Amino acid sequence: MLKFIKKIAGNIVRKCGFLWVKNLQRNVPYILRLRLCSAYKKNTFFFVIDPNIKHPGLADRMKAMIDCYNIAKLNGYDFRIVFKTPFRLEDYLQPNAVDWVAEYTDLNYSLIGTRFFNELNFLKEDSWKDRTKLSKNKEYHCYSYVGNRQPKVFPESGYEWSELYAELFRPSDRLQAAIDQCGYDERSYVAVHLRFVNALENFEEVTCWDNALRTEEEKVALINRCKQGLLKIKEENAGCRVLVFSDSKRFLNSLEDIPVEVLDHDNVGHVSYDGNDDATLKTFVDLYMIARAKKVYRIDAPELYAWSGFAVTGAMIGGIDFLTERV
């Protein structure tokens, strides 16, 4: 009997689009909005950045959007994005082949027609089995996501990640002007990204991982090791310019004595914490400059944030090679 009850409960949870009970709290406010007689947009999938939920950085959001678009397109669904916080996505990226811009007022909460799609369900590749098919004539909302899937080609659909991205997005005129102002021809340089988080300075609030180095000697040693890694990349790519990106102003300022290049980095920030326009624009410029490179490296070290997806996402947008250099 107990096994039967667990099976029924599991089916109910999956039917609602939730895999983990601990994530149910994210969806309760939306379930409470459901109305029996509410209208809904048939065959429409909404990816929603809700202001009442804490969200990860830009790369994770982009990965999740492409992941969801893959599923929507596979099922013949229209795909829309509601992204207004901490900035309006359409101020930096414009629709390309797909008109994805939507508002919170476009969302409908029909007890009959609305379904909640939890992208967190797909942390493991085998969990995608039998989960890529959407019910017909429904309106899907995705509020919970992690954006862990980033294959070159999605196995269930055959769609290429970079092509899906290009169908959705192109830089706004303002972003394109900022990219052009950097003065680098596309594919004329190698991009290298280093994610220090708080190792060298206080960059962002982190509750699950403390990598702040305690002594100046430790910080200097890490900087020198990373600079040696850059010199190795420079040697491997003789004759090619090396453009370095990082979340650490201190590290970028330390590179004047080696033959690599950096962009203006006065406005380096994290979009989840620095909602100001200058920091957001800088983040998008860095992402697209990485995407326009000949190839992309990420320098990895025990003190660095090895799980950063920023450089990987840039490489995926550009459809270019991604490599890791460990120091």
N, C-alpha and C positions, 0 to 999 in steps of 0.2 A: 504493500500500500504506500509506504514511504517513497519507494522508487517511482511509483506511478504519480504521486503528488509532485515530486521533484521534476519529472518529465513534463507534466502539464505546466508547472510554473516556468520551466525553461522555455517552453514553446511560447508562452505569453510574453516573456521578456524579449525573446527574439522577434516576435511579431511586432512589438512596439519599437524595435530598432535599437535595443540596448543590450550590451553584452555583459557589462559589469554593474552590479547593484550600486557600487560607489559612485557611478556616473549618473545614476538616476536623478539625483538632486539637481543636476543641470537642466533636466528636461521637465521636471515637475511644473515650473511656472508656465510652460507652454501647453502642457496637458490641461492645466486648469483653464486655459483660454478656449478650449475646444467647445464649440456650440453645435447642437444637432442640426439646426437649420442654416448654418453658415454656408455661403457660397465658397467655391474654390476653383483654382485654375487647373484644369485637367492637363496632365502630362507636362507639368512644369516642376523643375527642381531648383530650389533656392538654397544657396550657400549663404549663411547669415553670420556676420560678426556682430554679436549682441553686446551692447555696452555694459550689461550686468554680469558678464563672465570675463574672467581673466584670460587673456589670449597670449600665445607665444609670439616670437619674433616674425619678421616679414617672410623669411624663407619658409618657415613651417606653414604659414597661411597660404603662400603661393603653392606649395606642394599639395596641400589638402584641396585647394580649389581645382587644380588640374586632375587630381585623383577623382574628385566628385564629377567633374565635367566628363571624364572618361566614362563613368557609369551612366551619366545622363545621356550622353550621345549614343552609347551602346544600346540604350533602351528607347531611343527616338524621342527623348524628352527635351523640351526647351530648358536652357540653363540660364539662371539669373543669379546675380551676386548683390547682396545688401552689405556694403562695407562703408561705414560712415565714421568709425571710431578706431583709433584716436585721430584719424584723418579720413577724408573721402578718397577712396581709391581712384575714382574717376578724375580727380585733380592731377594725378600723376600718370595713370594708364588709361588709355581710351579704348573703347571697343574696336576690334578689327573686323573679323568676319561675322562675329556673333554680338548681338545687342544684349549685353549682360547686365547693364545698369538697372537696378531696382531699388525701391524704397521700402521702409518698414511698413508703410501703409499698403503695399502690394501683397503682404502676407495675409493668408486666410487660415482660420482655425476651425475647420469643419470636422466634426466627430466622425463623419462618414468618409470625407474625401482627403483629409490631411494625414500624412504619415511623417514620422520622424526618422531621419537617416543618420545613424551614428557611425561616422567614419572611424571612430575608435574601435569599432568591432573588428577592424582588419589589421590588427597588429601583427598577426602571423599570416604567412602566405597561404597556408592551408585553410584558414578561416574564410577565404574568399570563395571557396567552393559553395555553390548554390546561393550566393549572396549578391551576385551581380545583377540579378533580374529584379526590376521594379514592377510593382503592380500597375496595371494599365489604368489610365484615366484618374490618376491621383495627383495631389500636390505634395511634394516632398520638401521638408525643411531639414537642413543639416546645421546644427548648432555645436555639436561636440565633434572634435577632430584632433588628429595628431599629425597627419601628413607624413607618415613614415614610408609610404610606397613611392618610389621614384625610379621605376625601370626605364630603360631607354625606349622599350616598346612594351605596352601593357599586354600581358599574355592572353587575357580574356577577350580583348577587342582587336588587337593588332594595331592600335593607334600609337603613333610615336609621341613621346612626351613633349618634345620640342615643337612638333606640329600642332598639338593641342594648345600649347601656350600661345603660339603665333596666331591661331584662330581667334583666341580671346583678346589678346592684348597687343597694343602698340604704344610707344611712349607718347605722352601728351606733347604738344608743341613746346611747352615750357621745359619739360624734361629733356626733349630732344635738343633744344638749344643749349642746355647745360652740358649735355654729353658732347655736343660739337665743340663747345668752348674749351673742353679739356685738351683738344688739339692732337689727338692720336687717331691715326688711320686704323680702320678695323683690320684685325689679324696682323698688326705690325709689332706686337709686343707679347710678352709672356706675363700673365697675372699671377701674383702670389698673395694668399690670404692667411693671416694669423689672427686667431681669436683668443685674446688674453683674458677676457672678462675682467676679473678684479685682481689678477696676479700682480700687475704693476701699479695700478691706481684703482680708485673706486668708480667702476663704470656702471654697474647696475645692481639692483637688489636681487640676490640669489639666496633661496632658502634651502635648497636641496644639495648644494655643493659649494664649499668654501675653498677657493684656490688662492686666496690672498697670501702673498709671500710676506714673511714677518720682518726680514732684515734687508738692508740695502745690498749686502753682499749677495744674497740669493737673487735679487732682482737684476743686478748687474751681470751675474753669471748666466741667467736666463736670456737676457738681451744679447750677450755675446754668442751664446750657442745658436740663437735664432739668426743672427747676422752671418754666422758661418754657414748655416743652412742656405741662406740667400746667396752667398758667394758660390756655393756648390751648384745651385740652380743656374746662376749666371754663367758658370763655366760650362755646364751641360748645354746651354743655349747660346753659345758664342755668336756674337754679331747681332743678337736680338735684344731689344730693350726689355728690361724687367721692371714691371710696375707693381708696387707693393701696396696692399690694402690691409687695414687692421682697425680694431676697435680701441687701440691704445695710442693716444697722442704721444705719450712719452717714447714709445718704441719708434713711431714714425719720425719723430724729431731726432732720433739717435742715428739715423741712416745717412747722414750727410757725408760720412767718411768712407762709404762704400759705393760702388758704381751701380746703384739702383735708383729708381725714380718713385716719387709719391705725388699724389694729387693734393690740392688744398684740403686740409683736414681740420679746420677750425670748428666745423659743425658736426663732427662725429658724434653719433648718439644711437640709442636703441629705441626703435619705434614704439615699443610697449611702455616705455618710461618717459621718453622725450617726445611729446606730442607736437612740438613746435615745427613749423614749416621748414625751416632751414635744415634741421636734423633729418627730417623725413626726405626732403629732396636729395640730400647728400647720400642717404642710404640707397635710394633708387639709382642715383648716378653711379655709385660703386658697383651695384648689382649689374647694371648694364655695361659698365666698362669691363667687368670681369667676363661678361657674356661675349664681348667683342674681341677678346684676346685670341691669340693663336692657340694657346693651351693654358690650363689653370693648375696651379699647385696649391696645396694646403700644407703648411708646416705644422707638424704634430710634435708634442712633447708632453711628458707627464703633468707639467704645470698648466698646459693649455687646455682649452675646451675642445676635446677631440670629437664631440658630437655635433659641432656646428655644421649646419646645412647651408650656410650662406654661399660659400664658394662652390659647393656642389650644385646648388640651384642656378647660380650664374653660368656654370658650365653646361647645365642641362638646357637653359634658355638658348645658349649659343650653339648647342649641339657639338661641343668640342671636348677634347680629352681632358680628364681630371686625374691628377696624380697626387700622391702624398709623399712628403719629405719629412722623415723623422730625425729629430735632433736630441 
